[in-house]
Amino acid sequence: MKRGVGRSILAWALGVWLLLSQPALQASLPPGGGSVDDRGFEAPDEFASPIDMTAPPYPKDMAWQGVGGMVVLIVTIDAEGRVVDQQIEKPSPSAQLNQAALEGSRAWSFTPARKQGKPIASRARVPVDFKIPPEYAVDRVTGRPRDAHFMERRSDVAEPPAVDADGMLPGFVPDAYPIGVASVAAAQSMLERFAFRERDAVPGVISEYILRDEEGLSYWNVAQAPGMPSAVVRRRLVGNDTMSWYVGSILCEGEPSACDALREQIRSGAQDQPRLPRRPALPPLKNP
């Protein structure tokens, strides 16, 4: 592989990560699929039982909020065991979680209820519990060493970038503060200790991490491959009293011209990002 081509692939991969990197979370379902509600249906001799009730995925664009919720569904199951209707009996406070529960339940399948040995339609009440794992919790404490800009990064007073006619923000907004690590090796060591490794954006080339700690939420990629510059890219959630957005910083180790080209390709290749609601308030520091 030519070095210039290698840099282009690395920049493209990091640029895609800047847009798509989000944790993959799942809701939880009760054992056995929940209780059966027979209102409006013939009382069965045998209740419907689940065949495939994959938990709906947590909405990726909500992970940054660090919140969960319970949605209670009433699903209608036909005589072939298919879900043919879903209704929300008890919503969560989040419209996105409610919609995710509805969409996820459409793929469920059951062994149908039976009456006198014949399959019949029925209803089932199923609670869908969207929980944020501890590693994504807003109050997660790591004890990670703090640098001189820790309090500035933690604050909720960032200056918002310009919004375009469609209400979108630039895809790459430079972070006002340094990336917070002195080298690629230091970043890798810190992340392995305090962060959670997600799927590799490019196996064997780019490692992906999420770090929720006293400083807030950030996504990291560490890129190390022979013949290419080593780099760390950080996306950090910032905001003010009305909205949130991501800022980015890049640390590159290699030939200056190669690093300059890499930074430019990442910045120019990032697509516009939407404005997010105000980020969750961080809890008071236990050890200020």
VOVEXDO-766370 format. One record per atom (N, C-alpha, C): residue in three letters; x, y, z. Coordinates in pm, whole numbers, plus 32768, in hexadecimal, padded with zeros to 4 digits. Atoms other than C-alpha are relative to their C-alpha. Layout:
// residues N
ALAXYZ/...
***
This chain:
// residues 288
MET80557F888000/MET800080008000/MET8058807C8000/LYS7FB67F848002/LYS808881577FA7/LYS7FDD8052807A/ARG80157FB57F86/ARG80B5824080CB/ARG7F8E80647FF0/GLY806C7F9F8013/GLY7FCE834A8038/GLY7F787FBF8003/VAL807E80497FFE/VAL7EBD824A8001/VAL7FDF7FD7808E/GLY801680277F76/GLY7EED81CC8163/GLY7FCA80738053/ARG802F7F8D7FB5/ARG7EBF832A81F0/ARG7F70801F7FDC/SER80897FE48029/SER7D8183588124/SER7F9E7FA08040/ILE805980647FC3/ILE7CED821281A4/ILE7FF1801D8094/LEU80067FE37F72/LEU7D46826D830A/LEU7FA9807A801A/ALA80517F887FEE/ALA7CAF83C882E7/ALA7F6D7FE47FE7/TRP808C8023801D/TRP7B74833B8249/TRP7FC47FB28073/ALA803580537F94/ALA7B4E8238835A/ALA7FE78053807C/LEU80137FAB7F8B/LEU7B7F8338846E/LEU7F8D80607FEA/GLY806F7FA7801D/GLY7A8D842483C1/GLY7F7A7FBB800E/VAL807B804D7FF0/VAL7984831683B0/VAL7FE47FE88094/TRP801380157F70/TRP79BE82CA851F/TRP7FC9807C8044/LEU80307F857FC4/LEU798784378577/LEU7F69800D7FF2/LEU808E7FF48019/LEU782A841884E5/LEU7FB07F908040/LEU805080757FDE/LEU77C382BA854E/LEU801D7FC68089/SER7FDA80427F84/SER786F82698696/SER7F988018806C/GLN805F7FFC7F94/GLN7763821B8797/GLN7FFE7F778042/PRO800780827FBF/PRO773D810B889D/PRO7F867FB27FD5/ALA807080578022/ALA765F7FE28848/ALA7FC67FC88081/LEU803E80297F83/LEU75737FB2896E/LEU7F817FB47FE3/GLN8078804F800F/GLN74507EC589A1/GLN7FA380188075/ALA806280017F94/ALA730E7ED28A66/ALA7FFC7F74803A/SER801280857FC6/SER72B47DB38B4C/SER7F6B7FDF8002/LEU808880318000/LEU717A7CDE8B45/LEU7FEE7FA08074/PRO8017805C7F91/PRO70D57C128C57/PRO800F7F6F7FD3/PRO7FFA808F8024/PRO71147A998C5F/PRO7F767FCE7FD8/GLY807F8039802B/GLY700679E18BA1/GLY7FAC805A7FAA/GLY80477FA9805D/GLY6F927B108ADF/GLY7F918052803A/GLY80677FAC7FC6/GLY6EA47BB38BD4/GLY7F7C7FB88011/SER8082803C7FE4/SER6D3C7B758C37/SER7FA3800E7F89/VAL805F7FFE806E/VAL6C157B348B52/VAL7F828047802B/ASP807A7FB67FE6/ASP6AEF7C1F8B43/ASP7F977FD27F9C/ASP8062803D805B/ASP69B27B808AB4/ASP7F8680597FE8/ARG80737FA98014/ARG68CE7CB08AAA/ARG7FDC80077F6C/GLY802D7FFB808B/GLY67FE7C9E896D/GLY80207F857FB1/PHE7FDA807A8046/PHE68827B448915/PHE7FC67F88804A/GLU802F807B7FC4/GLU680879E68953/GLU80677FCD8065/ALA7FA480307F99/ALA689D795B8A96/ALA80447F817FD0/PRO7FBA80768033/PRO69AD78618A2F/PRO800F7F94806A/ASP7FD9806D7FA7/ASP69F577108AC4/ASP809780048018/GLU7F6F7FF17FF7/GLU6B66774F8A7E/GLU8025808C7FD2/PHE7FD67F7A8024/PHE6C0278A78A7E/PHE806B7FFD7F94/ALA7F947FF18062/ALA6CE579218968/ALA80867FFC8049/SER7F7A80047FC6/SER6E5678E189AA/SER806480327F99/PRO7FA37FC2805F/PRO6F7E79978910/PRO805B7F9D7FBB/ILE7F9B804A804D/ILE7056790387FE/ILE807B80587FEE/ASP7F947F9F8015/ASP71257A3787AB/ASP7FD180878033/MET801F7F7C7FC8/MET71107B6D8884/MET8082804B8019/THR7F837FB57FF4/THR72577C1D883E/THR7FE48089803C/ALA80147F7F7FBE/ALA72747D4B8921/ALA801980727F9E/PRO7FEA7F8E805A/PRO72497E91885E/PRO808280488022/PRO7F847FB77FE3/PRO73937F4D8838/PRO7FE2808A8038/TYR800B7F797FCB/TYR73C0808A88FE/TYR801C80637F8F/PRO7FE87F9E806B/PRO73A381B68811/PRO808C803C800A/LYS7F747FD57FFB/LYS750B820C87B9/LYS800E8096801A/ASP7FF27F707FF0/ASP74CA838087AB/ASP7FD280318089/MET80267FD97F78/MET7451837B8915/MET80697FDA8067/ALA7F9F80337F9F/ALA757E82D489B4/ALA80468070804C/TRP7FB97F927FC0/TRP7622842389FD/TRP7FB3803B8076/GLN80507FC57F95/GLN750184838AE1/GLN800D7FB48083/GLY7FEE804C7F86/GLY754C836C8BD6/GLY7F807FE5804C/VAL808180197FBE/VAL73DC83248C1C/VAL7FC27F817FC6/GLY804A8074802E/GLY72FC81F58C01/GLY7F6D8011801D/GLY808E7FF87FE6/GLY718F81A48C2F/GLY7FBA7F7E7FE1/MET805280778014/MET708180998C36/MET7F8A80217FA4/VAL80747FF68059/VAL6F8480708B1D/VAL7FB17F7E800D/VAL805480777FF7/VAL6E607F818B54/VAL7FAA7FF87F82/LEU80478014807E/LEU6DD47EF78A0F/LEU7F907F9A8010/ILE806480678017/ILE6C977E3B89BA/ILE800E7FD77F6E/VAL7FEE802F8089/VAL6CE27D688886/VAL7F937F9C7FDE/THR8065805D8031/THR6BDD7CB087BA/THR80457F967FAC/ILE7FC080738042/ILE6C497B568747/ILE7F967FB37FB5/ASP80678047804D/ASP6B8C7AAE862E/ASP800E7F688012/ALA800480927FF0/ALA6B3F793A860C/ALA807A7FBA7FC6/GLU7F8480398033/GLU6C8B79068558/GLU8079802A8054/GLY7F947FD87FA7/GLY6D5779A2866F/GLY804780807FDA/ARG7FC37F83802B/ARG6DA47AE985C0/ARG7FC78075804E/VAL802F7F857FC0/VAL6D907C3D8665/VAL7FC080577F93/VAL80497FB68067/VAL6C857CF6859F/VAL7FD6808A802F/ASP80227F7A7FCE/ASP6C4D7E238680/ASP804A80168083/GLN7FBE7FDC7F83/GLN6D037EDB8797/GLN7FC480828032/GLN80317F867FC1/GLN6C7E7FDE8887/GLN804E80188080/ILE7FBB7FDC7F84/ILE6D24809789A3/ILE7F99800D806E/GLU805A7FF77F8D/GLU6C6E80578AE7/GLU803480678064/LYS7FC37FA17FA4/LYS6D64811B8BBC/LYS808180337FC1/PRO7F887FCD8043/PRO6E6182008B10/PRO806D80238063/SER7F917FC67FB4/SER6FB682658B89/SER7FFB80977FED/PRO7FFD7F6F8017/PRO700483D98BA8/PRO803A80277F79/SER7FBB7FE1807C/SER70C283C18A5E/SER7FB47FCA7F87/ALA8043802A807B/ALA701183BB890D/ALA805A7FA37FAE/GLN7FA48054804D/GLN714B831F8874/GLN80037F718035/LEU800580857FC7/LEU714681FC8966/LEU7F7B7FBB7FE0/ASN808280398023/ASN6FD381C98928/ASN80007FCC7F71/GLN7FFC8028808C/GLN700D81BC87B1/GLN805C7F887FEC/ALA7FA38070800D/ALA713680D187D6/ALA7FBF7F7E8030/ALA804580777FCF/ALA70607FDF88A0/ALA7F9A7FCF7F9A/LEU806380268065/LEU6F4C7FE4879B/LEU80437FBF7F87/GLU7FBD80358077/GLU703C7FAD867A/GLU80417F78801C/GLY7FBE807E7FE0/GLY70FB7E99872B/GLY7F9F7F8D800E/SER8061806C7FE8/SER6FC17DD58782/SER7FC57FC97F7F/ARG803C802F807E/ARG6F577DB78616/ARG80417F7F7FCE/ALA7FB980778031/ALA705A7CA885DA/ALA7FEE7F87805C/TRP8011806F7FA4/TRP6FF17BCF8700/TRP7FA77F937FC4/SER8055806F802B/SER6F597A7886C6/SER7FE07FA78078/PHE8032804F7F90/PHE6E94799087A9/PHE7FC97F7B7FD0/THR805980738012/THR6DFE783A87C3/THR7F7680318029/PRO80817FC07FE2/PRO6C9278A587B0/PRO7FB77FBF8075/ALA805980377F99/ALA6B96787C88C7/ALA7FA67F967FC1/ARG8056806C8033/ARG6AB1774E88A9/ARG7F7F7FF58052/LYS8083801B7FC4/LYS6944770588EF/LYS7FCE7F7C7FC7/GLN802C8086802A/GLN68D4759B88E3/GLN805C7FC97F92/GLY7F9C8035805C/GLY6A157546882C/GLY801680507F83/LYS7FF37FB0807B/LYS69E97650871E/LYS804280868020/PRO7FC07F7E7FE9/PRO6AC4778686FD/PRO7F9D80727FF2/ILE80597F8B8003/ILE6A1278CF8746/ILE8054807E8014/ALA7FBF7F807FE9/ALA6A6C7A3F8750/ALA7FF880238094/SER7FFC7FD87F73/SER6AC87AD9889F/SER804F8081800E/ARG7FB07F8A7FE0/ARG6B6A7C008948/ARG80647FDF806E/ALA7F9C80117F96/ALA6CA27C148A1D/ALA802E80888030/ARG7FCB7F867FC4/ARG6D157D238B0B/ARG80967FEA8018/VAL7F6E80127FF6/VAL6E8F7D518AF3/VAL80428084802B/PRO7FB07F8B7FDB/PRO6F627E4B8BB7/PRO80887FFC7FBC/VAL7F7D7FF48040/VAL70957EC18AF8/VAL805080668051/ASP7FB37FAC7FA4/ASP719D7F4D8BE1/ASP8082802B7FBE/PHE7F867FC78039/PHE72A380318B45/PHE805780348072/LYS7FA67FD87F95/LYS73C280488C3B/LYS808980257FC8/ILE7F787FDA8025/ILE750B80FD8C14/ILE80617FAE8054/PRO7F9C804A7FB2/PRO762C80178C76/PRO8053805F8055/PRO7FB37FA87FA6/PRO7705809D8D93/PRO806F804D7FBA/GLU7F917FBA8042/GLU781E80F48CA2/GLU7FD5807E7FB6/TYR80327F898043/TYR773E81F98BFD/TYR7FB88060805E/ALA804B7FAF7FA1/ALA76A582898D3B/ALA804080888013/VAL7FCF7F777FF1/VAL76C184018D6A/VAL8053800F807F/ASP7FB87FF27F80/ASP773D83D08ED0/ASP80757FA0800D/ARG7F8F805D7FF8/ARG785282DA8E76/ARG807E80488030/VAL7F867FC87FC8/VAL7990831C8F3E/VAL80747FA37FDE/THR7F8D80528027/THR7AE282A48EBD/THR807E8020804F/GLY7F837FD87FC1/GLY7BEA83678F7B/GLY807080187F9D/ARG7F9B7FE88066/ARG7C9B83AA8E33/ARG804E80808021/PRO7FB17F887FE4/PRO7DBE84A08E5E/PRO7FCE80797FB0/ARG80347F85803D/ARG7D5C86078E10/ARG807280597FD3/ASP7F9C7FA1802D/ASP7E2086FD8D41/ASP7FD1808D801E/ALA801D7F757FDF/ALA7E2088798D50/ALA7F7C80327FC8/HIS807B7FD18040/HIS7CE988938C74/HIS7F867FAC8027/PHE806D80587FD7/PHE7C0F87988D2D/PHE7F80804E801D/MET80787FB57FD9/MET7B1F889A8DC1/MET7FC280497F89/GLU80377FBD8076/GLU7AFE89568C78/GLU7FB37F9E7FA8/ARG804780638051/ARG7AA088188BBD/ARG7F7F7FD48043/ARG8074802C7FB4/ARG79AC87BC8CCE/ARG7F8F80687FFF/SER80637F957FF8/SER78F9890C8CC4/SER7F9D7FF97F8E/ASP806A80008065/ASP77BB89488BFF/ASP7FF4808B7FC2/VAL80017F758030/VAL781E8A978B69/VAL8046800C7F79/ALA7FBF7FFA8082/ALA789C8A448A0B/ALA7FBB80657FA4/GLU80367FA08061/GLU78708B4388F5/GLU7FCA7FB27F88/PRO80388052806B/PRO77808AB087F2/PRO8031802D7F76/PRO7FDA7FDD8089/PRO77E98AA18684/PRO7F8880377FB4/ALA806C7FC88052/ALA77218B468571/ALA7FA67F917FCD/VAL8064805E8032/VAL75E28A978506/VAL7FDD80267F71/ASP80207FE0808B/ASP75978A788392/ASP7F69800E7FEC/ALA808D7FE8801F/ALA74498AB682E4/ALA7FA77F8A8022/ASP804C80797FE0/ASP73DD89508329/ASP80067FDD8095/GLY7FF780197F72/GLY7428896D849C/GLY806D7F9F8028/MET7F94805F7FE5/MET756188948486/MET807F804A8028/LEU7F807FCC7FD5/LEU76B788CA851F/LEU806F7FC27FAD/PRO7F90803C804A/PRO780B8891847C/PRO80207F758037/GLY7FE180887FD6/GLY787587268484/GLY80777FF9805C/PHE7F8A7FFE7FA9/PHE79C68771851E/PHE800B808B803D/VAL7FF17F827FB6/VAL79C788828626/VAL807C7FF08058/PRO7F8580107FB1/PRO7B2688B386B8/PRO7FE780138095/ASP80097FF47F6E/ASP7B41887C882D/ASP80538078802C/ALA7FB87F8B7FD0/ALA7BA789B788E5/ALA80737FDC805C/TYR7F9A80297FA1/TYR7C8588EC89CD/TYR80517F8C7FC7/PRO7FAC806E8032/PRO7DA387F68995/PRO7FBC7F798012/ILE803F80858001/ILE7D4F8689895C/ILE80097FBA8087/GLY7FF980377F79/GLY7DC4862E8ABB/GLY805F7F8B8010/VAL7F9B806A7FF7/VAL7ED1852B8A6A/VAL807E80327FB9/ALA7F817FCE8036/ALA8040855D8A1B/ALA80307FB47F86/SER7FD18051806F/SER806E8445891F/SER7F987F977FDE/VAL805A806D8028/VAL7FBD832E8864/VAL800B7F8E8064/ALA7FEC806D7F9F/ALA8056822F8952/ALA7FBC80208085/ALA80407FD87F82/ALA7FDC82F58A80/ALA7F697FF77FF6/ALA8090800A8016/ALA7E7F830789EB/ALA7FD37F6F8008/GLN8023808D8000/GLN7E78819089AF/GLN80027FC8808E/SER7FF580317F77/SER7EEB81498B13/SER7F8E80348057/MET806B7FC57FB1/MET7DEF82398BAD/MET7F7A7FC37FDE/LEU80808036802B/LEU7CCE81B48ADF/LEU7FEE7F6F8029/GLU8009808B7FD6/GLU7D1E80498B28/GLU7FE07FF48095/ARG801680047F6F/ARG7D12809B8C9A/ARG7F7880388028/PHE80767FBA7FCF/PHE7BE981878CB4/PHE7F877FFA7FA2/ALA806D7FFB8061/ALA7B18816B8B76/ALA7FCF7F747FE1/PHE80388080802C/PHE7A4980588AD7/PHE80137FF47F6A/ARG7FE18013808D/ARG7AB47FCA898D/ARG7F847FD07FB6/GLU806F80268055/GLU79A87FBA8884/GLU80367FA97F8E/ARG7FD080488076/ARG79BE7F088735/ARG807080507FC0/ASP7F957FBA8047/ASP7AF87F5A866F/ASP7FC880397F7E/ALA80327FC18079/ALA7AA080558560/ALA803E7FC07F84/VAL7FB8804A8069/VAL7BA67FB18481/VAL80557F988048/PRO7FB880667FB4/PRO7C1F7E638511/PRO809680037FE6/GLY7F6F8000800B/GLY7D917E688558/GLY803E80867FE2/VAL7FCC7F7B8022/VAL7DB07FD88501/VAL7FCC806A805F/ILE803D7F977FAF/ILE7CBC80AF85C7/ILE7FB17FC38073/SER8045802D7F88/SER7C508064872C/SER7FA0806D802E/GLU80697FA17FDC/GLU7B13810787AB/GLU7FDA7FF28092/TYR801E7FFF7F71/TYR7AC2816B8911/TYR7F948067801E/ILE80597F9B7FC8/ILE79B5821D89D4/ILE802B80178090/LEU7FD57FDD7F79/LEU7A1182D58B12/LEU7F9B805F803E/ARG80597FAC7FB0/ARG790D83578C04/ARG803E800A808A/ASP7FC07FEF7F7E/ASP79AF83EB8D38/ASP7FDF80888039/GLU801C7F827FBD/GLU79BF851D8E17/GLU800780787FA2/GLU7FF17F928060/GLU7A1885F38CEA/GLU7F8B80077F9E/GLY80708004805D/GLY78E9858A8C1E/GLY80087F867FA5/LEU8006806F8060/LEU78B684AE8AEB/LEU8058801E7F88/SER7FAF7FEE8078/SER79AF847B89D3/SER80157F7A7FBB/TYR7FE180748052/TYR79EF838688B9/TYR808E80107FCB/TRP7F737FFB8027/TRP7B55832D885F/TRP801C7F957F97/ASN7FC78063805B/ASN7C02827F8741/ASN8098800C8004/VAL7F6E80068006/VAL7D6D82138745/VAL80267FB27F83/ALA7FDA803C8080/ALA7E0181C985EF/ALA80977FE97FFD/GLN7F7280248009/GLN7F4D811185D2/GLN800F7F927F99/ALA7FEB8062806A/ALA7FB980608495/ALA8088801C7FC0/PRO7F7D7FED803F/PRO810E802683F0/PRO7FF480557F81/GLY7FFD7FAE8078/GLY8165812982EB/GLY7FA180758000/MET805F7F917FF9/MET805E82228360/MET8017804C8083/PRO7FF37FB67F83/PRO805B83378465/PRO7FAA7FC1806D/SER805280297F8E/SER7FE482CF85BE/SER7FAE8078802D/ALA80577F907FE0/ALA7EBF83A08630/ALA7F9B7FDB806A/VAL806F80097FA1/VAL7DBF83D88743/VAL7F9C806B7FD9/VAL806C7FA2801B/VAL7C71847986F8/VAL7F9D7FF88073/ARG805F7FFA7F91/ARG7B8B84EA880F/ARG7F8780537FD8/ARG807E7FB5800C/ARG7A1D855287F1/ARG7FCA8014808C/ARG802A7FE27F78/ARG79A78601892B/ARG7F7C804B7FFF/LEU80817FBF7FF8/LEU784486618986/LEU800B807D8055/VAL7FFD7F807FB9/VAL782B87CF89E7/VAL7F7780427FF1/GLY807F7FBC800E/GLY771288C78A0A/GLY7FFB8081804E/ASN801B7F8A7FAF/ASN767B89F98AA7/ASN7F797FEC8045/ASP807C80117FB6/ASP75328A3D8B58/ASP7F897FDF7FA7/THR8071801E8059/THR745F89F38A21/THR80167F897FA3/MET7FE780678063/MET750B88F18944/MET80867FBB8019/SER7F8280497FF9/SER762487F4891C/SER80307FDF7F74/TRP7FC58028807F/TRP7710878E8803/TRP80877FC0801E/TYR7F7D80417FEF/TYR785A86D987CB/TYR806F80597FC9/VAL7F877FBF802F/VAL79B0877587AE/VAL806B7F947FEF/GLY7F9C8064801E/GLY7ADE86C08728/GLY808E80338012/SER7F727FE07FF8/SER7C5386B78762/SER804F7F8A7FCA/ILE7FAE80658044/ILE7D6885FA86B0/ILE8090800A8030/LEU7F7180097FE1/LEU7EBF858A8723/LEU803E7FA27F9A/CYS7FC380518069/CYS7F9E850A860C/CYS80977FF98015/GLU7F7080157FF5/GLU80FC8477861A/GLU80327FC67F7B/GLY7FCD802B8080/GLY81B9845A84D4/GLY803F80757FB9/GLU7FC97F92804E/GLU8249852E83BF/GLU7FA080778004/PRO80587F8B7FF6/PRO81C2869383E4/PRO7FA1800E7F89/SER80577FEF8075/SER813E869C827F/SER7F937F957FFD/ALA8063806B7FFC/ALA8091854C82AC/ALA7F95801D8068/CYS80617FDF7F97/CYS7FEF85BD83F1/CYS7FA780757FD7/ASP80517F908030/ASP7F8087068357/ASP7F957FD07F9E/ALA806080358061/ALA7EDC86498239/ALA7F937FAF8045/LEU806080507FB6/LEU7E358559832A/LEU7F9B80578049/ARG805A7FA57FB8/ARG7DA686718400/ARG7F9E80447FA1/GLU80567FBA8060/GLU7D20872882D0/GLU7F967FA47FC8/GLN8062805E8038/GLN7C7985F38242/GLN7F957FDC8066/ILE8064801D7F98/ILE7BD085A5838E/ILE7FA280768010/ARG80537F897FEB/ARG7B55870A83BA/ARG7FA280197F8B/SER80527FE18075/SER7ADB87398258/SER7F9F7F8F7FDD/GLY805580708025/GLY7A4285DD823D/GLY7F8C7FE6805E/ALA806B80177F9E/ALA795F85F2836F/ALA7F8080467FD3/GLN80817FC88026/GLN77F08626831A/GLN7FC580528072/ASP803D7FA97F9C/ASP771B872783CD/ASP7FBF7FAE806F/GLN803C80437F8E/GLN769C86CA8526/GLN7F86804D8030/PRO80777FBB7FD0/PRO7547871785BC/PRO8018803F8088/ARG80007FCB7F78/ARG750E87EF86EB/ARG7FBB7F9C805B/LEU803A805B7F9E/LEU74C88719881C/LEU7FC480518073/PRO80317FBB7F88/PRO73FB8775894E/PRO807080138065/ARG7F9A7FE57F9A/ARG74B587F18A7C/ARG80307F7D803D/ARG7FC8807B7FCA/ARG75A086E58B00/ARG7FDE7FF38094/PRO801F80127F72/PRO755A864C8C57/PRO806780468058/ALA7FA57FBF7FA1/ALA75EC870D8D7A/ALA80567F978044/LEU7FA7805B7FBA/LEU771B86658E0F/LEU7FEF80108097/PRO800E7FF57F6E/PRO770486138F82/PRO80778048803D/PRO7F8F7FBE7FBE/PRO77DE86CF9079/PRO80767FA28010/LEU7F8880507FF2/LEU79448658908F/LEU800D7FCE8090/LYS7FEC80387F7B/LYS7984856D91B2/LYS808880268039/ASN7F797FD77FD6/ASN7AF385CF91BB/ASN802D80747FAB/PRO7FDD7F8E8055/PRO7B0E872F912C/PRO809480248007/
***
